[in-house]
C-alpha cells in the first residue's frame, strides 16, 4: 500500500473534519503562481491537527511540507509526491500573557499581526506590515524590511521537533542571522506559534509609519505581477538590485520569467512562466553578475524540487 492510499484511509478515520484535496495545483498556493500538483494537501485548523498530520506523514513516507502563503517558494513543474500541509487555518492572534506581547499562530499573515499590534498600541512590527508572508515563514527566514527583522522583536516560538515534541524556544536561542534561523538548519522542525515582545506606542503614529512603508514598497517593487519577492540575498556591502542593474540585466527574459524592469532584484512571472524558466533566468543572472563583478549571488527563494523535495 503506497503512502497516499494509507493516508486517505487514515485521514477519513482520524481527521474526518480536516479538508484534504488531491492533486492540488501548487500554482494556486504560491505567489509566483508556478508549480505542479501536490499528491495531497491538508488544511488543519488547530495545532493538534497539524501535529497528527505531520506525525503520520513522517512515519508513512508522506514527506510532509508545511506551507504558509508560499511567498518565498518556487515549486517544480512536475509537482510533489508528498503531503503539503497548509497553515492557512492557524490564524489566531491575541494579546500575550505578559504586558507588551502578542501571540500569533504560524498561519497568521504578517500584515494582520502588524495591524493587531497597532490596535493594541504596540510598536515594533511596522516593518512587517508590507511583507506578504506568514508568521511561521517569517520566523523561519528571519524576514525583514526597512531596517527591521523578526529577530529584533521575537520573544520566542513554539516549535514541534520530530521525535521530541513541542518546545518553546526563546528568541535568543533561535540562531538568527540574515535571512536565517535555527529552523532553516532543522527543516523538519515546524513553528506552531510565535510570541512578539513590542513597545508601547501611539496607534496613529504606528499606522502612519505602516502607510509610509507600504507606499515605499508599492513605488519601488513590481507588486502588480507574480513573484517571490527579492530573488537573491543581499551580498555584504552591496545592493542586489543595483548589481544586477549595472550588469544591464533589467528586462532579461527566459520564457515567461523576466528580471523586473521596475526593480532588478525581482524576477517576475509575466505569464505562463515555468519553474524551469525561473531557474534558468536565475542561473544567467548569477553567471553575468559573477563574471562582471566577482560577486556570486545566493538565491533567497526556496526551490522545492519534484523529486528530491
C-alpha positions in Angstrom: 0.0 0.0 0.0 1.5 3.4 -1.0 1.5 6.3 1.3 -1.4 8.1 -0.5 -3.8 5.2 -0.1 -2.8 4.7 3.5 -3.1 8.4 4.2 -6.6 8.7 2.7 -7.9 5.9 4.9 -6.2 7.2 8.0 -7.4 10.8 7.4 -11.0 9.6 6.9 -10.9 7.7 10.2 -9.0 10.1 12.4 -9.3 13.6 10.9 -12.7 13.5 9.1 -13.3 17.2 9.6 -10.0 18.3 8.1 -10.1 19.5 4.4 -8.0 17.2 2.2 -7.5 17.8 -1.5 -6.0 15.5 -4.1 -3.6 16.6 -6.9 -3.8 20.2 -5.7 -2.1 22.7 -8.0 0.7 24.4 -6.2 0.5 27.3 -8.6 -2.7 28.3 -6.7 -0.7 28.4 -3.4 2.5 30.3 -4.3 3.0 34.0 -5.1 5.0 33.0 -8.2 1.8 31.3 -9.5 4.1 28.4 -10.5 4.1 24.7 -9.5 2.6 21.3 -10.4 0.2 19.3 -8.3 0.8 18.0 -4.8 -0.4 14.4 -4.3 -2.3 15.5 -1.2 -2.8 18.8 0.6 -4.3 19.2 4.0 -5.7 22.3 5.7 -5.7 21.8 9.5 -7.3 24.4 11.8 -5.5 23.6 15.0 -2.1 22.8 16.3 -3.2 19.4 17.4 -4.4 18.5 13.8 -1.1 19.8 12.5 0.9 17.5 14.8 -1.2 14.5 13.8 -0.7 15.1 10.1 3.0 15.7 10.4 3.5 12.6 12.6 1.5 10.3 10.2 3.2 11.6 7.1 6.7 11.3 8.5 6.1 7.8 9.7 4.5 6.6 6.5 6.5 8.1 3.6 4.4 11.2 3.0 7.4 13.5 3.4 5.3 16.4 4.7 6.0 20.0 3.7 4.4 22.8 5.7 3.3 25.7 3.6 2.4 29.3 4.6 1.5 31.7 1.8 4.2 30.4 -0.5 5.7 33.9 -0.9 9.3 32.8 -1.0 8.9 29.5 -2.8 9.5 28.1 -6.3 7.8 24.7 -6.8 8.7 22.2 -9.5 6.5 21.9 -12.6 6.5 18.2 -12.1 4.5 18.5 -8.8 5.2 17.0 -5.4 4.8 13.3 -4.4 4.3 14.3 -0.8 1.8 15.7 1.7 1.6 19.5 1.7 0.2 20.9 4.9 -1.2 24.5 4.8 -1.0 26.7 7.8 -3.8 28.9 6.5 -6.2 27.7 9.2 -3.9 28.5 12.0 -4.9 32.2 12.2 -5.3 33.0 15.9 -3.7 36.2 17.1 -4.2 37.6 20.6 -2.6 39.6 23.4 0.2 37.7 25.1 0.2 36.8 28.8 2.9 39.4 29.6 2.4 43.1 29.0 3.6 44.3 25.6 3.4 40.9 24.0 1.2 39.4 21.3 0.9 35.7 20.3 0.3 34.8 16.7 -0.1 31.3 15.2 2.1 30.2 12.3 -0.6 30.9 9.6 -1.3 34.5 10.6 -0.4 36.9 7.8 2.3 39.3 8.9 0.1 42.2 7.8 -2.6 41.0 10.2 -0.1 40.6 13.1 1.1 44.1 12.5 -2.4 45.6 12.4 -3.3 43.8 15.6 -0.2 45.1 17.3 -1.1 48.6 16.1 -4.6 48.3 17.6 -3.1 47.2 20.9 -0.9 50.4 20.9 2.3 48.3 20.4 5.1 49.3 18.1 7.8 47.1 16.6 6.1 45.2 13.8 5.7 48.2 11.4 8.4 46.8 9.1 6.4 43.6 8.7 3.2 45.2 7.5 4.0 45.0 3.9 5.8 41.6 3.9 3.3 39.2 2.2 4.2 36.1 4.2 3.0 34.4 7.4 4.4 34.5 10.9 5.7 30.9 10.5 7.6 31.7 7.3 8.9 35.0 8.8 10.4 33.2 11.8 11.9 30.5 9.6 13.8 33.0 7.4 14.1 35.9 9.9 12.1 38.1 7.5 12.9 41.8 7.5 12.5 45.0 5.6 13.4 48.7 6.1 15.8 48.1 8.9 13.5 45.8 10.9 13.8 42.0 11.4 11.8 39.3 13.2 14.9 38.6 15.4 14.5 42.1 16.9 11.0 41.5 18.2 10.6 37.8 18.7 10.4 36.7 22.4 10.1 33.1 21.5 8.5 30.5 19.3 6.7 27.2 19.9 8.4 24.6 17.7 7.4 20.9 17.0 10.6 18.8 16.7 10.1 15.4 15.2 10.6 12.6 17.7 10.9 15.1 20.5 7.7 17.0 20.8 6.9 20.7 21.2 9.4 23.1 22.8 9.2 26.8 23.4 12.5 28.3 22.0 13.5 31.8 23.3 14.3 34.2 20.5 17.9 34.5 21.8 18.3 30.7 21.1 17.0 30.8 17.5 20.4 31.3 15.9 19.1 34.2 13.9 21.3 35.8 11.2 20.5 37.4 7.8 17.5 35.5 6.3 18.3 32.5 8.5 17.2 30.9 11.8 17.5 27.6 13.7 14.5 26.3 11.7 16.5 26.6 8.4 19.1 24.2 9.9 16.4 21.8 11.0 13.9 21.7 8.1 11.7 19.0 9.8 11.0 21.3 12.8 7.8 23.3 12.5 6.9 26.6 14.1 3.4 26.5 15.6 3.1 30.0 17.2 5.3 32.9 18.0 5.3 35.5 20.8 6.5 39.0 19.9 7.7 41.5 22.5 6.8 45.1 21.5 7.0 48.6 22.8 4.1 50.9 23.7 3.3 53.4 21.0 0.6 55.8 19.6 -1.6 53.8 17.3 -2.0 56.8 15.0 1.8 57.1 14.7 2.3 53.4 14.2 -0.4 53.3 11.5 1.2 56.3 9.7 4.6 54.6 9.7 3.0 51.4 8.2 1.4 53.6 5.4 4.7 55.2 4.6 6.5 51.8 4.3 3.7 50.4 2.1 3.9 53.4 -0.1 7.6 52.9 -0.5 7.1 49.3 -1.3 4.5 50.0 -4.0 6.6 52.7 -5.6 9.7 50.6 -5.9 8.6 46.9 -6.2 6.7 45.1 -9.0 3.8 44.1 -6.7 1.4 44.0 -9.7 2.9 40.9 -11.1 3.6 37.4 -9.6 7.0 37.0 -8.0 8.6 35.5 -4.8 9.9 38.9 -3.6 13.6 39.5 -3.6 15.1 36.7 -5.7 18.6 36.9 -4.2 20.1 37.6 -0.7 21.9 40.9 -0.3 25.7 40.4 -0.5 27.5 42.2 2.3 28.3 45.7 1.3 26.2 45.7 -1.8 22.6 46.0 -3.0 21.5 43.1 -5.2 19.2 45.2 -7.5 22.0 47.7 -8.2 24.4 44.9 -9.0 22.0 43.3 -11.5 21.1 46.6 -13.0 24.7 47.7 -13.5 25.2 44.5 -15.5 22.5 45.5 -17.9 20.1 42.7 -16.9 16.9 44.6 -16.3 14.3 43.1 -18.6 16.3 39.9 -19.3 13.7 37.3 -20.2 13.6 33.5 -20.3 10.2 32.1 -21.4 7.6 33.8 -19.2 10.1 34.8 -16.5 11.8 38.2 -16.5 14.1 40.4 -14.4 11.8 43.2 -13.4 12.2 46.5 -15.2 10.9 48.2 -12.1 13.3 46.6 -9.6 16.1 44.4 -10.9 16.2 42.4 -7.6 12.9 40.7 -8.5 12.3 38.0 -11.0 8.6 38.1 -12.1 6.2 35.8 -13.9 5.0 37.8 -16.9 2.5 35.0 -17.7 3.0 31.3 -18.2 6.4 31.1 -16.6 7.6 27.7 -15.6 9.9 26.7 -12.7 12.5 25.8 -15.4 12.2 29.3 -16.8 12.9 30.9 -13.5 15.8 28.6 -12.6 17.4 29.3 -16.0 17.0 33.1 -15.5 18.5 32.9 -12.0 21.5 30.9 -13.5 22.0 33.5 -16.2 21.8 36.4 -13.7 24.3 34.7 -11.4 26.7 34.0 -14.2 26.7 37.5 -15.6 27.0 39.2 -12.2 29.8 36.9 -11.2 31.7 37.5 -14.4 31.4 41.3 -14.3 31.6 42.0 -10.5 33.2 38.8 -9.0 30.2 38.5 -6.7 28.2 35.3 -6.6 24.5 36.0 -5.8 22.9 33.5 -3.5 19.2 32.8 -4.1 16.8 33.8 -1.4 13.9 32.0 -3.0 13.5 28.4 -1.7 13.2 25.8 -4.5 11.1 22.8 -3.9 12.1 20.1 -6.3 9.6 17.4 -7.6 12.0 14.5 -7.0 14.2 15.4 -4.0 11.6 17.7 -2.3 
